[in-house]
Amino acid sequence: MFLLFGILLSVLLGFAQPIWADSYETPVPMPPPPPAAAMQVPQMPGPASPALARVYVYRDNGNYQNLSWTAVTFNGAHVGDSAPGTYFYRDVQPGTYVIALRNEEPDPAQNRIVTVAPGSTTFVKVWARSDYAASVPAVHTRKMHFDGIQTSHMPDIFAATVEPPTVAVPEISRLEPAS
């Protein structure tokens, strides 16, 4: 009994290490990281035909402020809808396209003009703009009534950016195809 009390007292006072302490202090050997040359960006499939261009449209899960879908148009023609965590692509004729997003309020970044060449791949990232409504008082203070309760409304504001493959491909590889 005294032996057990002595061991417990020495552990509490820090004179002895508990038996389980070993496992927390023993470093686990880790393999060295691969050289930078070995860490290549995965390849995304290109257009179905060398005469066409492929445009990927994607939206990551990084911004949870707005979970709404937004319509995407190329030169005014609806080509798909963008939702958080999804991507889609379209094979298009070479040329210049206005890629536009549906917004509840106009935003200078909601449209992107891209020129695509035969055999090229372009990556367009869709962003939910939570900062926009906060920066425009007329939008931020808009009041709505639901069942007699007054509340403010955060409109759906989306922006598009053209991303380089080194940024876009790793991001798209973690997303689901849009259905």
C-alpha positions as CSV (number, residue, x, y, z in Angstrom):
1,M,0.0,0.0,0.0
2,F,2.8,2.4,0.9
3,L,4.7,1.4,-2.3
4,L,1.6,2.3,-4.4
5,F,1.2,5.6,-2.5
6,G,4.9,6.4,-3.0
7,I,4.8,5.8,-6.7
8,L,1.6,7.9,-7.1
9,L,3.1,10.7,-5.0
10,S,6.4,10.7,-7.0
11,V,4.4,10.8,-10.3
12,L,2.3,13.7,-9.0
13,L,5.4,15.6,-7.8
14,G,7.2,15.0,-11.0
15,F,10.0,12.8,-9.6
16,A,9.1,9.8,-11.8
17,Q,7.7,9.5,-15.3
18,P,4.5,7.7,-15.8
19,I,4.8,4.5,-17.9
20,W,2.7,6.0,-20.8
21,A,5.0,9.1,-21.1
22,D,7.5,7.2,-23.2
23,S,5.1,6.9,-26.1
24,Y,4.5,10.6,-26.4
25,E,8.1,11.6,-26.4
26,T,9.5,9.1,-28.8
27,P,9.7,10.7,-32.2
28,V,8.2,8.8,-35.1
29,P,10.6,8.6,-38.0
30,M,9.2,10.3,-41.1
31,P,10.4,9.8,-44.6
32,P,12.1,12.9,-46.1
33,P,9.8,15.0,-48.3
34,P,10.1,14.4,-52.1
35,P,12.2,16.8,-54.1
36,A,10.3,19.7,-55.7
37,A,10.9,18.2,-59.1
38,A,9.0,15.0,-58.1
39,M,6.0,17.0,-56.9
40,Q,4.3,17.7,-60.2
41,V,0.9,19.2,-60.7
42,P,-1.6,16.5,-61.9
43,Q,-2.7,17.0,-65.5
44,M,-6.2,17.8,-66.4
45,P,-7.6,16.4,-69.6
46,G,-7.5,18.7,-72.6
47,P,-10.1,19.4,-75.2
48,A,-11.7,16.5,-77.0
49,S,-10.3,17.8,-80.3
50,P,-7.1,19.7,-81.1
51,A,-9.3,22.2,-83.0
52,L,-11.2,23.1,-79.8
53,A,-10.3,24.8,-76.5
54,R,-11.4,23.6,-73.0
55,V,-12.6,26.0,-70.3
56,Y,-12.9,24.7,-66.8
57,V,-15.2,26.6,-64.4
58,Y,-14.8,25.7,-60.7
59,R,-15.6,26.9,-57.2
60,D,-13.8,25.5,-54.1
61,N,-15.2,25.0,-50.6
62,G,-13.2,27.8,-49.1
63,N,-16.0,30.3,-48.8
64,Y,-18.9,29.1,-46.8
65,Q,-20.6,32.5,-46.6
66,N,-22.7,31.8,-49.7
67,L,-23.8,28.3,-50.6
68,S,-26.0,29.4,-53.5
69,W,-25.5,28.2,-57.0
70,T,-24.8,30.7,-59.7
71,A,-25.6,30.4,-63.5
72,V,-22.6,30.7,-65.8
73,T,-22.8,31.9,-69.4
74,F,-20.4,32.1,-72.3
75,N,-21.3,35.0,-74.6
76,G,-24.8,35.0,-73.1
77,A,-25.5,31.3,-73.6
78,H,-26.1,29.3,-70.4
79,V,-23.4,26.6,-70.1
80,G,-23.7,25.4,-66.5
81,D,-24.2,26.2,-62.9
82,S,-21.4,26.7,-60.3
83,A,-21.9,25.4,-56.7
84,P,-19.4,25.2,-53.8
85,G,-17.0,22.3,-54.2
86,T,-17.8,21.6,-57.9
87,Y,-16.3,22.1,-61.3
88,F,-17.4,21.6,-64.9
89,Y,-15.8,22.2,-68.3
90,R,-16.9,23.0,-71.8
91,D,-15.1,22.4,-75.1
92,V,-15.5,25.6,-77.2
93,Q,-14.5,27.0,-80.5
94,P,-11.3,29.1,-80.4
95,G,-12.2,32.8,-79.9
96,T,-13.0,35.4,-77.3
97,Y,-15.7,34.7,-74.7
98,V,-17.4,36.8,-72.1
99,I,-17.8,34.5,-69.1
100,A,-20.5,35.9,-66.9
101,L,-22.0,34.9,-63.6
102,R,-25.5,35.6,-62.4
103,N,-25.5,38.1,-59.5
104,E,-28.3,39.8,-57.5
105,E,-26.3,43.1,-57.6
106,P,-23.9,44.2,-60.4
107,D,-20.2,43.7,-59.7
108,P,-17.3,44.6,-61.9
109,A,-15.6,41.2,-61.3
110,Q,-18.7,39.1,-62.3
111,N,-17.6,38.9,-66.0
112,R,-14.3,37.8,-67.4
113,I,-13.2,38.2,-71.0
114,V,-11.0,35.3,-72.1
115,T,-9.5,34.5,-75.5
116,V,-8.9,30.8,-76.1
117,A,-6.7,29.2,-78.7
118,P,-7.1,25.8,-80.3
119,G,-5.9,23.0,-78.0
120,S,-5.6,25.4,-75.0
121,T,-7.1,24.9,-71.5
122,T,-8.3,27.8,-69.4
123,F,-9.3,27.8,-65.8
124,V,-11.9,30.2,-64.4
125,K,-12.5,30.3,-60.7
126,V,-15.8,31.5,-59.2
127,W,-15.7,33.3,-55.9
128,A,-18.6,34.2,-53.6
129,R,-18.0,37.8,-52.7
130,S,-18.9,38.2,-49.0
131,D,-16.8,41.4,-48.8
132,Y,-18.9,43.2,-51.5
133,A,-22.1,43.6,-49.6
134,A,-20.3,44.8,-46.5
135,S,-18.4,47.5,-48.5
136,V,-21.6,48.9,-50.2
137,P,-23.9,50.4,-47.5
138,A,-26.9,50.4,-49.8
139,V,-26.6,46.7,-50.4
140,H,-25.7,45.8,-46.8
141,T,-28.5,47.7,-45.2
142,R,-31.3,46.4,-47.5
143,K,-34.2,45.3,-45.4
144,M,-36.6,42.5,-46.1
145,H,-39.7,41.2,-44.3
146,F,-40.4,37.6,-43.7
147,D,-43.6,36.8,-41.8
148,G,-43.6,40.2,-40.2
149,I,-40.0,40.0,-39.1
150,Q,-37.6,42.6,-40.6
151,T,-34.1,41.3,-41.5
152,S,-31.2,42.4,-43.7
153,H,-30.5,40.4,-46.8
154,M,-27.0,39.5,-48.1
155,P,-27.4,39.3,-51.9
156,D,-25.6,36.7,-54.0
157,I,-22.5,38.4,-55.4
158,F,-20.0,36.3,-57.4
159,A,-16.8,37.1,-59.1
160,A,-14.6,35.2,-61.6
161,T,-10.8,35.1,-62.0
162,V,-8.7,33.3,-64.5
163,E,-6.2,31.1,-62.7
164,P,-2.9,29.5,-63.9
165,P,-2.8,25.7,-64.1
166,T,-0.4,25.5,-61.2
167,V,-3.1,26.9,-58.9
168,A,-6.3,25.6,-60.6
169,V,-5.4,22.0,-61.2
170,P,-4.6,21.1,-57.5
171,E,-7.7,22.9,-56.4
172,I,-9.9,21.1,-59.0
173,S,-8.5,17.7,-58.1
174,R,-10.2,18.1,-54.7
175,L,-13.6,19.0,-56.1
176,E,-16.6,17.0,-57.5
177,P,-17.9,17.3,-61.0
178,A,-21.0,19.4,-61.2
179,S,-24.0,17.4,-62.2
